[in-house]
């Protein structure tokens, strides 16, 4: 009897463990961006920390997330930490290197990759390299070894974004005087960067998000590409499958040029923001136009780099949060935005809190507000940046939305599951189907598999004529009506604002 009881207990435990592990693509098609300081606090100091990220890995795993992008975690004098003072250390406010090692270990158990922000355009003005470089320049000691004078860009002429250090000398700082720009032509600087990349790759990170890639050489695309190629090649020489993604906040035409560098991913800024293609398409309801434009862009990207992976998103830490693209009582367009970008080809990036409709806009601090885990339990609640003044009006946090089957959070979980289930969405050849002006329909296929993702953006039911004889409905996605779509070999009826995924039989 005891043996039977133990066996039953074991089987129940095994089934429970399996049920908590979502289907997730080996290629990690869904990433999640985290501002650590506002995510989850484990020591009650009001500051999010690495232990907090580790504690919430189970939540992220259940969401279907396969990769995390941690915004800067290095020591820095600012809240945003894009001005680094030590590239091989953890900011004490976030924890210790041991905490980071533990996070990597736990993430590996969940098969969740981690990429970290790598800021190579500039350092903090408080970085020891810059402090010593200034001292050497002012004391005419640049010929002494080790010399840091050529680590940065100094000049004896006042110009543009240059700031004085005394004795007629100036230094370049494109973004802010506290962020002096590196001299990226200096082989010693590149040796430092190579050492930094190896350090973190050896720690177990999957790769790096590269900040401000268009500014490396002040919008000079060929020189920027040369440096990007060097970064990518160097990282892959240490870890063959290292993942590099660049922030090239520019037009599609310019971003396409950056794919010539060999870097596999760049964020698709054209899709993001309140006036971007996704939000604008939901307002205009011209789904067919969006599908055609997306397929064209994907073809252009692949023609340049066949191994490229697009990175669609709708908001990040530099933009007003996506929930504010529409009125506070409009949940349908928020679900539609999620359905569009999470089921697009490529690695989709969720900004923390987006899945629960957090808001925040205006000054930078307001875009990095505390994650709301519960409205009734303050466990892990952070304080966020001290200068933030945006009032939270969220009516349901994570715990409340998990209990609501119709919540935005559960909608995100369902979409991540779908994307992770059908790899062909990203790996297939793409074709935009001309079914209806209000309908986004893209077929993704290869010799072994095929799916059709359809979003009806119209305010009414539509009947779509097409040869569906070799397809079946595998996913019904509801944004409004819960009435199921109807499939016939020659047509599909789909309700207003809803979506479906068809799979080849």
C-alpha positions, 0 to 999 in steps of 0.5 A: 500500500505504501509503495502504491501511495509513493508511486501515485505521489511521484506521478502526480508530482511529475504531471504537475511539473510537466504542466508548469513547463510551457511549450517553448521554441528552442530558438527562443522566439519571445524575449522579455526586457527587464529594468532590474531596478523596477522589477522585483525587490527581495531585500525590502530596500525599494530597489529591484535586484537580480535575486528578484529576477531569479525569483520571478523566472517561474512567472516568465517561464509560465508566460512562455518567455525564452529569453531575457534582456537585462538593461544595464546591470553594471555599476553606474552613478545614474538610475538608468545605468547607461553610463558604466563605471566598471564593465566587469562588475554588478552594481551593488544596488542590484546585488552581487556577482554571485547573485548573477551567477545564481540567476544564470544557473536558474535560468538555464534550468528553465532553458531561458537565455539571458542577454545583457546591455552592452554600452560601447559608444561611451562610458561614464565620466566617472569610469577610471579610464576617463579619469586617468585619460583626463589627468594624462591629457592635462599633464602632458603624460599621454606618452607614458604607459599605460596611456588612456588618452586615446581611449576617448576622443579629445580635441583642442578645438571647441566643436559640436558635442564637445565639453571642456576639461581645461587647458584648452582641451575638449572631449566628445560626448554625443549624448551627455557630458557625463558620457564621454565617447570612446575612440573605437578606432583604438586597438586597445579599446577593442581589446578591452571590449573583447575582454569584456565580451568574453568575461560575460559570455564565460559567465553564461550570457547568451549575447548582447543588446548593443546600445546606440549603434548608429552613434558609434561613428556619428551616423557613418553607416559603413564605419558603424558596420565595420565595428558591428561586424567586429563585435559580432565576429569577436563574440562568436569567436568565444561562443559560436551561437552568441546572439547579438541584437542592435538598437538602430533607431532609424528608418527601415531603409537605414536599418536594412543597411545595418544588416550588411554588418552580419549582426542577425537582429535589429529592433524593428522600430517602424512597428513600435510607438503610438504612431508606428505601423502596428498601432496605426494599422489597428486604427486604420484597420488596413490589415492587408497593407501591414501584411504586405509591408511586413513581408516586403521588409522581411524579404529585403532583410533576408536578401542581405542576411539570410540568417537574420531574425527580425525583432518586432516590438511595440514599446521599450524603455525609451518610448511611452508605454503601449497601453497608452496608445489607446484609451484606458477602457480599450482592451481590444486594441491592446490585445490586437497589438499583442496578437500582431507583433507576437505572431510576427516572424522573428524574435518578439520583445515584450517590455516588462509590464506591457503584458498587464497594461502598465502605463507611463510616458513623458520623462524617462523615469516615467517609462521605467515605473515599478512592476505591479505584481499585486494590488493587495500584496506589496511583496517585492514591490519596488519604488522605481526611479526617484524622479518618476511622477506618473500616477499608476491607474492600473486596476489589476496587477499580475496576481489579479490578471492571472485569475482572470481568463480574459485578462491581457496577461493571459492573452500574452501567455496564449500568444507566446505559447502559439508562437513557440509551438509553430516554429514555421511562423519565423522559419518559413517562406512568407507570403502576404495573402490578399483576402480582404483590405481589413485582414492581415494574413501571412502564410509561412511555409517550408517543405515540411510545414505551413501556417497561416496567421490571420487577424481580422481588424474590421469591426464586423465579421468577414468571409474570406475566400481562399483554397483552405482545403489543406488547412485546419484551424488550430488556434482561435484567438479572441479579442472581442466575440468568443464565437468561433471562426468557421472554416470551409474548404473554400472560405473562412468566416471570422468574427470582428476583431478576432484572429486565427491560426491555420495549420497545414493538415 
